Amino acid sequence: MTCILISTFDRCEKMARWTEERIVREWASHPPVFFAGLSRRDEQSPGFDGDSKDWMNVNRQAVVWLREKGFTHAYLVLDDHPPVGCCEADFLNSQLPELAVRLDAACIGLLGYGQHRPPEGRALGPEDYYTEHTSTGYRWKFSLHPGLWSLKDLQTLLDCRMAIYSGRNRTPWNFERHRDVPGDSRVDEIAGRCFRIHGASCLASGSTGRRAMRFEAMRRFLADIGLFAAKTFGGKSRRAALELRWLWAFGHYAGPYPVFWSGCMRQGMPHADFEKWLASSGPEDLVSSWNAAKADF
């Protein structure tokens, strides 16, 4: 049984609720939505005991609460990572959870490979939608970009991280960025069951996601020409400078849960890269919704 878990804090609740609104709009017949990190206790939120800034402990409590309710898997979504377009509901509601069970996956990342993102493991076959089995050495195998998690494995991984970090060092960044050294059998075993989607293979023909992907492929091709010219005439430093300036143009990933890689917010403020992409090619409804809501964040 699958749900959606939005991870947030009390001070970011308006952002989290906006993300929930975007899920409701863009993801038909979506699984039930719950929140980790809100202090209130109700049917959507278990609340928490302890320090609100102890992210790992707060989210572990939510995971335990969901498992007690009978859920086995959750789409874990940070509060500033809404879908930025129409979701592939059938794939997210049934096909991907079925694939997760078949593969015994600990997690399947929805910010996948392809679309200017290099492979980091072995691609499976068409019957598995060319999902990538990531290498255990891949730095971001436990990424907190939106993804489908086995709640049992997520709880175990949180336990392992909490044994390393304490108090306010138990941040989402330390969860995903920690460099695991082989030796903890629990982490090693989970690391061997991480996957990423191939976005194009998860999209129905004629979908808005495919149209967006074709448009952005053309723009990225033109950007590649510009980057090649910059390197040819200005050297590697010139190319690197342009890459930093143009990073926003490569942030969108078209897939069953279309996502902008850096999220909507940065250090409590609207993320400039997200707003550049939004002004350039964001869906009209998302643009108007964001502009109406962002002042409250």
MIDRENSE-820553 format. One record per residue (C-alpha): x, y, z; residue in three letters; residue number from 1. Coordinates in Angstrom, 1 decimal. Each point is the difference from the previous one (the first is absolute). Example, Ala and Ser with C-alpha at 12.3 -4.5 7.8 and 13.67 -1.06 7.14 Angstrom:
<recs>
+--------+--------+--------+------+------+
!      u !      v !      w ! resn ! resi !
+--------+--------+--------+------+------+
!   12.3 !   -4.5 !    7.8 !  ALA !    1 !
!    1.4 !    3.4 !   -0.7 !  SER !    2 !
+--------+--------+--------+------+------+
</recs>
This chain:
<recs>
+--------+--------+--------+------+------+
!      u !      v !      w ! resn ! resi !
+--------+--------+--------+------+------+
!    0.0 !    0.0 !    0.0 !  MET !    1 !
!    1.5 !    3.3 !   -1.2 !  THR !    2 !
!   -0.4 !    3.6 !    1.3 !  CYS !    3 !
!    1.6 !    3.4 !   -0.5 !  ILE !    4 !
!    2.1 !    1.5 !    2.8 !  LEU !    5 !
!    0.9 !    3.7 !   -0.1 !  ILE !    6 !
!    2.9 !    0.9 !    2.2 !  SER !    7 !
!   -0.2 !    3.5 !    1.4 !  THR !    8 !
!    0.2 !    2.2 !    3.2 !  PHE !    9 !
!   -2.6 !    2.1 !    1.7 !  ASP !   10 !
!    1.5 !    3.2 !   -1.4 !  ARG !   11 !
!   -0.2 !   -1.4 !   -3.5 !  CYS !   12 !
!   -3.5 !   -1.4 !    0.2 !  GLU !   13 !
!   -1.4 !    2.5 !   -2.6 !  LYS !   14 !
!    2.6 !   -1.2 !   -2.5 !  MET !   15 !
!   -0.9 !   -3.7 !    0.8 !  ALA !   16 !
!   -3.7 !    0.7 !   -0.4 !  ARG !   17 !
!    0.6 !    1.7 !   -3.3 !  TRP !   18 !
!    1.9 !   -3.1 !   -1.1 !  THR !   19 !
!   -2.9 !   -2.1 !    1.1 !  GLU !   20 !
!   -2.3 !    2.2 !   -2.1 !  GLU !   21 !
!    2.2 !   -0.6 !   -3.0 !  ARG !   22 !
!   -0.1 !   -3.7 !    0.5 !  ILE !   23 !
!   -3.7 !    0.0 !    0.3 !  VAL !   24 !
!   -0.3 !    2.0 !   -3.3 !  ARG !   25 !
!    2.7 !   -1.9 !   -2.0 !  GLU !   26 !
!   -0.2 !   -3.6 !    1.3 !  TRP !   27 !
!   -3.4 !   -1.6 !   -0.6 !  ALA !   28 !
!   -1.2 !   -2.5 !    2.6 !  SER !   29 !
!    3.2 !    0.5 !    2.0 !  HIS !   30 !
!    0.7 !   -2.1 !    3.1 !  PRO !   31 !
!   -0.8 !    1.6 !    3.4 !  PRO !   32 !
!    2.2 !    2.9 !    1.0 !  VAL !   33 !
!    1.6 !    0.2 !    3.5 !  PHE !   34 !
!    2.5 !    2.5 !    1.5 !  PHE !   35 !
!    3.1 !   -0.5 !    2.1 !  ALA !   36 !
!    1.3 !    2.9 !    2.0 !  GLY !   37 !
!   -3.2 !    1.8 !    1.0 !  LEU !   38 !
!   -0.6 !    0.2 !    3.7 !  SER !   39 !
!   -3.7 !   -0.4 !   -0.2 !  ARG !   40 !
!   -1.4 !   -3.5 !    0.3 !  ARG !   41 !
!   -2.9 !   -0.9 !   -2.2 !  ASP !   42 !
!   -1.0 !   -2.4 !   -2.7 !  GLU !   43 !
!    2.7 !    1.3 !   -2.4 !  GLN !   44 !
!    2.7 !    0.6 !    2.5 !  SER !   45 !
!    1.4 !   -2.1 !    2.9 !  PRO !   46 !
!    1.7 !    2.9 !    1.6 !  GLY !   47 !
!    3.3 !   -0.8 !    1.7 !  PHE !   48 !
!    1.9 !   -0.1 !    3.2 !  ASP !   49 !
!    3.3 !    1.8 !    0.5 !  GLY !   50 !
!    1.8 !    2.7 !   -1.9 !  ASP !   51 !
!   -1.7 !    1.2 !   -3.2 !  SER !   52 !
!    3.4 !    0.5 !   -1.6 !  LYS !   53 !
!    1.0 !   -3.6 !    0.5 !  ASP !   54 !
!   -1.2 !   -0.8 !   -3.5 !  TRP !   55 !
!    1.0 !   -3.7 !    0.1 !  MET !   56 !
!   -1.8 !   -0.7 !    3.3 !  ASN !   57 !
!   -3.1 !    1.9 !   -1.0 !  VAL !   58 !
!   -0.3 !   -1.8 !   -3.3 !  ASN !   59 !
!    0.8 !   -3.4 !    1.6 !  ARG !   60 !
!   -3.0 !    0.5 !    2.3 !  GLN !   61 !
!   -2.2 !    0.7 !   -3.1 !  ALA !   62 !
!    1.3 !   -3.1 !   -1.8 !  VAL !   63 !
!   -0.8 !   -2.2 !    3.1 !  VAL !   64 !
!   -3.5 !    1.6 !    0.2 !  TRP !   65 !
!   -0.6 !   -0.8 !   -3.7 !  LEU !   66 !
!    1.2 !   -3.5 !    0.4 !  ARG !   67 !
!   -2.4 !   -0.5 !    2.9 !  GLU !   68 !
!   -2.8 !    1.1 !   -2.3 !  LYS !   69 !
!    0.9 !   -2.7 !   -2.4 !  GLY !   70 !
!    1.9 !    1.9 !   -2.6 !  PHE !   71 !
!    3.0 !   -1.7 !   -1.6 !  THR !   72 !
!    1.2 !    2.7 !   -2.4 !  HIS !   73 !
!    0.0 !    3.8 !   -0.1 !  ALA !   74 !
!    0.8 !    2.6 !   -2.6 !  TYR !   75 !
!    2.3 !    2.2 !    2.1 !  LEU !   76 !
!   -0.2 !    3.6 !   -1.1 !  VAL !   77 !
!    1.7 !    3.0 !    1.5 !  LEU !   78 !
!   -2.3 !    2.9 !    0.5 !  ASP !   79 !
!    1.4 !    2.1 !   -2.8 !  ASP !   80 !
!    0.0 !   -2.7 !   -2.7 !  HIS !   81 !
!   -3.5 !    0.1 !   -1.5 !  PRO !   82 !
!   -0.8 !   -1.6 !   -3.3 !  PRO !   83 !
!    0.7 !    2.7 !   -2.6 !  VAL !   84 !
!   -2.4 !   -1.4 !   -2.6 !  GLY !   85 !
!   -2.5 !   -2.8 !   -0.5 !  CYS !   86 !
!    0.9 !   -3.3 !    1.6 !  CYS !   87 !
!   -0.3 !   -3.4 !   -1.6 !  GLU !   88 !
!   -2.6 !   -1.2 !    2.5 !  ALA !   89 !
!   -0.4 !   -3.6 !   -1.2 !  ASP !   90 !
!    3.8 !   -0.5 !    0.2 !  PHE !   91 !
!    0.3 !    1.5 !    3.4 !  LEU !   92 !
!   -3.1 !   -1.6 !    1.5 !  ASN !   93 !
!    0.6 !   -3.5 !   -1.2 !  SER !   94 !
!    2.9 !   -0.8 !   -2.3 !  GLN !   95 !
!    2.8 !    1.5 !    2.0 !  LEU !   96 !
!   -1.1 !   -1.5 !    3.4 !  PRO !   97 !
!   -0.4 !   -3.3 !   -1.7 !  GLU !   98 !
!    3.5 !    0.4 !   -1.5 !  LEU !   99 !
!    1.4 !    0.9 !    3.5 !  ALA !  100 !
!   -1.4 !   -3.2 !    1.4 !  VAL !  101 !
!    1.3 !   -2.1 !   -2.9 !  ARG !  102 !
!    3.5 !    1.4 !    0.3 !  LEU !  103 !
!   -0.1 !    0.0 !    3.8 !  ASP !  104 !
!    1.1 !    3.6 !   -0.3 !  ALA !  105 !
!    1.1 !    2.1 !    3.0 !  ALA !  106 !
!   -0.7 !    3.1 !   -2.0 !  CYS !  107 !
!   -0.7 !    1.1 !   -3.6 !  ILE !  108 !
!    0.9 !    3.6 !   -0.7 !  GLY !  109 !
!   -2.3 !    2.1 !   -2.2 !  LEU !  110 !
!    2.8 !    2.3 !   -1.0 !  LEU !  111 !
!    1.5 !   -2.6 !   -2.3 !  GLY !  112 !
!    2.6 !   -0.3 !   -2.7 !  TYR !  113 !
!   -0.2 !    1.3 !   -3.5 !  GLY !  114 !
!   -0.8 !    3.6 !   -1.0 !  GLN !  115 !
!    3.6 !    1.1 !    0.5 !  HIS !  116 !
!    0.4 !   -2.2 !    3.1 !  ARG !  117 !
!    2.6 !   -2.7 !   -0.5 !  PRO !  118 !
!   -0.6 !   -3.7 !    0.9 !  PRO !  119 !
!    1.3 !   -1.1 !    3.4 !  GLU !  120 !
!   -0.6 !   -3.7 !   -0.2 !  GLY !  121 !
!   -1.6 !   -2.7 !   -2.1 !  ARG !  122 !
!   -3.2 !    0.5 !   -2.0 !  ALA !  123 !
!   -2.6 !   -2.7 !    0.3 !  LEU !  124 !
!   -2.1 !   -1.2 !   -3.0 !  GLY !  125 !
!   -3.2 !    1.4 !   -1.5 !  PRO !  126 !
!   -2.2 !   -2.2 !    2.2 !  GLU !  127 !
!    1.5 !    2.1 !    2.9 !  ASP !  128 !
!   -0.3 !    3.3 !   -1.8 !  TYR !  129 !
!    3.8 !    0.2 !   -0.4 !  TYR !  130 !
!    0.2 !    0.9 !    3.7 !  THR !  131 !
!    3.6 !    0.3 !    1.1 !  GLU !  132 !
!    1.5 !   -2.1 !    2.7 !  HIS !  133 !
!    2.4 !    2.5 !    1.4 !  THR !  134 !
!    3.5 !   -0.8 !    1.0 !  SER !  135 !
!    0.7 !   -0.4 !    3.8 !  THR !  136 !
!    2.7 !    2.6 !   -0.5 !  GLY !  137 !
!   -2.4 !    2.6 !   -1.5 !  TYR !  138 !
!    0.2 !    3.0 !    2.3 !  ARG !  139 !
!   -3.7 !    0.9 !   -0.2 !  TRP !  140 !
!   -1.6 !   -3.4 !    0.3 !  LYS !  141 !
!   -1.8 !    1.2 !    3.1 !  PHE !  142 !
!   -1.1 !    3.3 !   -1.6 !  SER !  143 !
!   -2.9 !    1.8 !    1.6 !  LEU !  144 !
!   -1.4 !    1.1 !   -3.3 !  HIS !  145 !
!   -3.5 !   -1.4 !   -0.4 !  PRO !  146 !
!    0.1 !   -3.8 !    0.0 !  GLY !  147 !
!   -1.8 !   -3.2 !    1.0 !  LEU !  148 !
!    1.4 !   -1.6 !    3.2 !  TRP !  149 !
!   -0.6 !   -3.2 !    1.8 !  SER !  150 !
!   -0.9 !    1.2 !    3.4 !  LEU !  151 !
!    1.7 !   -2.8 !    1.7 !  LYS !  152 !
!    3.3 !    0.8 !   -1.7 !  ASP !  153 !
!   -0.4 !    3.7 !    0.5 !  LEU !  154 !
!   -0.5 !   -0.6 !    3.8 !  GLN !  155 !
!    3.1 !   -2.2 !    0.1 !  THR !  156 !
!    2.1 !    2.6 !   -1.9 !  LEU !  157 !
!   -1.2 !    2.8 !    2.3 !  LEU !  158 !
!    1.0 !   -2.2 !    3.0 !  ASP !  159 !
!    3.4 !   -0.4 !   -1.5 !  CYS !  160 !
!    0.4 !    3.7 !   -0.6 !  ARG !  161 !
!   -1.2 !    0.9 !    3.5 !  MET !  162 !
!    2.7 !   -2.2 !    1.4 !  ALA !  163 !
!    2.6 !    2.2 !   -1.8 !  ILE !  164 !
!   -1.5 !    3.5 !    0.5 !  TYR !  165 !
!   -1.6 !    1.6 !    3.1 !  SER !  166 !
!   -2.4 !    2.8 !    0.7 !  GLY !  167 !
!   -0.2 !    2.8 !   -2.7 !  ARG !  168 !
!    2.6 !   -1.7 !   -2.1 !  ASN !  169 !
!   -2.7 !   -2.5 !   -1.0 !  ARG !  170 !
!   -0.8 !    2.0 !   -3.0 !  THR !  171 !
!   -1.4 !   -1.1 !   -3.4 !  PRO !  172 !
!    3.3 !    1.1 !   -1.5 !  TRP !  173 !
!    2.0 !   -2.3 !    2.3 !  ASN !  174 !
!   -2.5 !   -2.8 !   -0.8 !  PHE !  175 !
!    0.6 !    0.1 !   -3.7 !  GLU !  176 !
!    3.6 !    1.3 !   -0.2 !  ARG !  177 !
!    1.6 !   -2.2 !    2.5 !  HIS !  178 !
!    2.8 !   -2.0 !   -1.5 !  ARG !  179 !
!   -0.6 !   -3.6 !    1.0 !  ASP !  180 !
!    3.0 !   -2.2 !    0.6 !  VAL !  181 !
!   -0.7 !   -3.7 !   -0.7 !  PRO !  182 !
!   -0.3 !   -1.8 !    3.3 !  GLY !  183 !
!   -3.4 !    0.5 !    1.4 !  ASP !  184 !
!   -1.9 !   -3.0 !   -1.4 !  SER !  185 !
!   -3.3 !    1.7 !    0.2 !  ARG !  186 !
!    1.0 !    3.1 !   -2.0 !  VAL !  187 !
!    2.0 !   -2.2 !   -2.5 !  ASP !  188 !
!   -3.1 !   -2.2 !   -0.6 !  GLU !  189 !
!   -2.3 !    3.0 !   -0.6 !  ILE !  190 !
!    2.6 !    1.7 !   -2.2 !  ALA !  191 !
!   -0.2 !   -3.0 !   -2.3 !  GLY !  192 !
!   -3.7 !    0.5 !   -0.6 !  ARG !  193 !
!   -0.2 !    3.6 !   -1.2 !  CYS !  194 !
!   -1.4 !    0.9 !   -3.4 !  PHE !  195 !
!   -0.8 !    3.1 !   -2.2 !  ARG !  196 !
!   -2.6 !    0.3 !   -2.7 !  ILE !  197 !
!    0.6 !    0.7 !   -3.6 !  HIS !  198 !
!   -2.5 !    2.9 !   -0.4 !  GLY !  199 !
!   -0.7 !   -0.4 !   -3.7 !  ALA !  200 !
!   -0.9 !   -3.7 !    0.4 !  SER !  201 !
!   -2.6 !    0.8 !    2.6 !  CYS !  202 !
!   -2.0 !    2.5 !   -2.1 !  LEU !  203 !
!   -3.0 !   -0.9 !   -2.1 !  ALA !  204 !
!    0.2 !    0.9 !   -3.7 !  SER !  205 !
!   -1.5 !    3.4 !   -0.7 !  GLY !  206 !
!    0.2 !    1.1 !    3.7 !  SER !  207 !
!    0.8 !    3.5 !    1.0 !  THR !  208 !
!    3.2 !   -1.3 !    1.5 !  GLY !  209 !
!    1.2 !   -1.3 !   -3.3 !  ARG !  210 !
!   -0.8 !    3.3 !   -1.7 !  ARG !  211 !
!    2.0 !    1.8 !    2.7 !  ALA !  212 !
!    2.9 !   -2.3 !   -0.4 !  MET !  213 !
!    0.2 !    0.5 !   -3.7 !  ARG !  214 !
!   -0.1 !    3.8 !    0.4 !  PHE !  215 !
!    2.7 !   -0.1 !    2.7 !  GLU !  216 !
!    2.2 !   -2.4 !   -2.1 !  ALA !  217 !
!    0.1 !    2.6 !   -2.7 !  MET !  218 !
!    1.0 !    2.7 !    2.4 !  ARG !  219 !
!    2.6 !   -2.2 !    1.7 !  ARG !  220 !
!    1.4 !   -0.8 !   -3.5 !  PHE !  221 !
!    0.4 !    3.7 !   -0.7 !  LEU !  222 !
!    1.6 !    0.5 !    3.4 !  ALA !  223 !
!    2.5 !   -2.8 !   -0.7 !  ASP !  224 !
!    1.0 !    1.8 !   -3.2 !  ILE !  225 !
!    0.6 !    3.2 !    2.1 !  GLY !  226 !
!    2.0 !   -1.9 !    2.6 !  LEU !  227 !
!    2.1 !   -1.7 !   -2.7 !  PHE !  228 !
!    0.7 !    3.4 !   -1.6 !  ALA !  229 !
!    0.9 !    1.5 !    3.4 !  ALA !  230 !
!    2.5 !   -2.7 !    0.7 !  LYS !  231 !
!    1.4 !    0.2 !   -3.5 !  THR !  232 !
!    0.6 !    3.7 !    0.1 !  PHE !  233 !
!    0.3 !    0.7 !    3.7 !  GLY !  234 !
!    1.2 !   -3.2 !    1.5 !  GLY !  235 !
!   -1.3 !   -2.1 !    2.8 !  LYS !  236 !
!   -0.4 !    2.9 !    2.4 !  SER !  237 !
!   -2.3 !    1.8 !   -2.4 !  ARG !  238 !
!   -2.1 !   -3.1 !   -0.5 !  ARG !  239 !
!   -0.2 !   -0.6 !    3.8 !  ALA !  240 !
!   -1.1 !    3.6 !    0.6 !  ALA !  241 !
!   -2.8 !   -0.4 !   -2.6 !  LEU !  242 !
!   -1.1 !   -3.3 !    1.5 !  GLU !  243 !
!   -0.5 !    1.8 !    3.3 !  LEU !  244 !
!   -2.0 !    2.8 !   -1.6 !  ARG !  245 !
!   -2.1 !   -2.5 !   -2.0 !  TRP !  246 !
!   -0.5 !   -2.6 !    2.7 !  LEU !  247 !
!   -3.7 !    1.0 !    0.4 !  TRP !  248 !
!   -0.8 !   -0.9 !   -3.6 !  ALA !  249 !
!    0.9 !   -3.7 !    0.8 !  PHE !  250 !
!   -1.8 !   -0.3 !    3.3 !  GLY !  251 !
!   -3.3 !   -1.4 !   -1.2 !  HIS !  252 !
!   -0.4 !   -3.7 !   -0.3 !  TYR !  253 !
!   -3.0 !   -1.4 !   -2.0 !  ALA !  254 !
!   -1.2 !   -3.2 !    1.5 !  GLY !  255 !
!   -3.1 !   -1.5 !    1.7 !  PRO !  256 !
!    0.5 !    2.6 !    2.8 !  TYR !  257 !
!    1.5 !    3.0 !   -1.9 !  PRO !  258 !
!    2.4 !    1.7 !    2.4 !  VAL !  259 !
!    2.4 !    3.0 !    0.1 !  PHE !  260 !
!    3.2 !   -1.4 !    1.5 !  TRP !  261 !
!    0.8 !    2.9 !    2.4 !  SER !  262 !
!   -3.5 !    0.4 !    1.3 !  GLY !  263 !
!   -2.0 !    3.3 !    0.3 !  CYS !  264 !
!    1.8 !    1.5 !    3.0 !  MET !  265 !
!    3.5 !    0.7 !    1.2 !  ARG !  266 !
!    0.9 !    1.2 !    3.5 !  GLN !  267 !
!   -3.5 !    1.0 !    0.6 !  GLY !  268 !
!   -0.4 !    2.0 !   -3.2 !  MET !  269 !
!   -1.3 !   -0.8 !   -3.5 !  PRO !  270 !
!    2.7 !   -1.8 !   -1.9 !  HIS !  271 !
!    1.3 !    2.2 !   -2.9 !  ALA !  272 !
!    0.7 !   -2.9 !   -2.3 !  ASP !  273 !
!   -3.5 !   -1.4 !    0.4 !  PHE !  274 !
!   -1.5 !    3.4 !   -0.7 !  GLU !  275 !
!    2.1 !    0.4 !   -3.1 !  LYS !  276 !
!   -1.2 !   -3.3 !   -1.3 !  TRP !  277 !
!   -3.6 !    0.8 !    0.9 !  LEU !  278 !
!    0.2 !    3.3 !   -1.9 !  ALA !  279 !
!    1.6 !   -1.8 !   -3.0 !  SER !  280 !
!   -2.2 !   -3.1 !   -0.4 !  SER !  281 !
!   -2.1 !   -0.7 !    3.1 !  GLY !  282 !
!   -3.6 !   -1.0 !   -0.5 !  PRO !  283 !
!   -2.4 !    3.0 !    0.2 !  GLU !  284 !
!   -2.0 !   -1.4 !    2.8 !  ASP !  285 !
!    3.2 !   -0.7 !    2.1 !  LEU !  286 !
!    1.3 !    3.5 !   -0.7 !  VAL !  287 !
!   -3.2 !    1.7 !    1.2 !  SER !  288 !
!   -0.3 !   -2.3 !    3.0 !  SER !  289 !
!    3.6 !    0.7 !    1.0 !  TRP !  290 !
!   -0.3 !    3.7 !   -0.4 !  ASN !  291 !
!   -3.2 !    0.1 !    2.1 !  ALA !  292 !
!    1.5 !   -2.2 !    2.8 !  ALA !  293 !
!    3.7 !    0.8 !    0.3 !  LYS !  294 !
!   -0.5 !    3.2 !    2.1 !  ALA !  295 !
!   -1.3 !   -2.2 !    2.9 !  ASP !  296 !
!    3.1 !   -2.2 !    0.0 !  PHE !  297 !
+--------+--------+--------+------+------+
</recs>
